[in-house]
Amino acid sequence: MALGGTLVARTLTLAKDAVVNVRAASGVCGLFDADAARVVRGAGEGCSLSRWLPAGRYLIAVRAFAERPLDGALVVTQRPIEGLGEGKGAAQTIGPDETRLFRFDVKANGHVGLGLELPAETLTCEILDGRQTSLGSGCQQLLSLAPGPYFLAVSAPRGAAPTKFRPVLLGLAGSEAPVPSEYLEELRERTREASTP
C-alpha cells in the first residue's frame, strides 16, 4: 500500500492466531485492537514491528511526523506462529530487516538457556513474556523464568544478507530438568564477552 498525505490506515482481520509484521518507509506506526493501541513505533523515519496477535480485527495506522508527509510504502504480512521445544530447533533462514517470532512454554520454575547456532554474530534476539514485554536481549541468554508462555524474537538488520540459524532452548521443564553445566558455562562465557568493552 502506498503512503501519502498525513495519515494512512487499513484494517486487518485474522481468522486465527498469527505473527503480524508491519513495515512502513516513513511516519509513525500504530497497531490497534478494539480496546487500545497494542504497540506504537517509529519517530518519523518509518517502522518495523512484529507481534503475535490472537484472531480478531485490528487497525493499522501510519501518521506523518513533524509535518513531514508520508512517502514510500506500507507492507503488512502474516505467518503462523512457530513453536519451539527442548533442544535444537529446525534450521531457519531470515532475510534483511526481518523479525522471526517463536513461541515456547516453560513447565516449571527454573533457569532456561537460549542460544543461536549461526555462522556469524549478525542477528539480535529478545525474550518476551506472554504479554510480549521484553525480559532480556542477546542471542546467548540464561534466564530464570516462571511457568507460562514466552516468545523468542530473532531480528536481522536492514541490508543484511539472508542468514541461516538454528535456535537452541534448554531447561523448559524448569528445575525438573536442569540445564547441562557445560552449556551454562558457555552461556556465561559468551555473556562475559558481550559485556566486556
Beta strands, then each sheet from edge to edge (+ up, - down):
strand 1: 7-14
strand 2: 18-24
strand 3: 27-32
strand 4: 37-44
strand 5: 47-53
strand 6: 56-63
strand 7: 74-79
strand 8: 82-83
strand 9: 87-88
strand 10: 92-94
strand 11: 99-106
strand 12: 110-117
strand 13: 124-128
strand 14: 134-137
strand 15: 140-145
strand 16: 148-155
strand 17: 163-170
sheet 1: 1+ 6- 3+ 4-
sheet 2: 5+ 2- 7+
sheet 3: 8+ 11+ 16- 13+ 14-
sheet 4: 9+ 17- 10+
sheet 5: 9+ 17- 12+ 15-
end
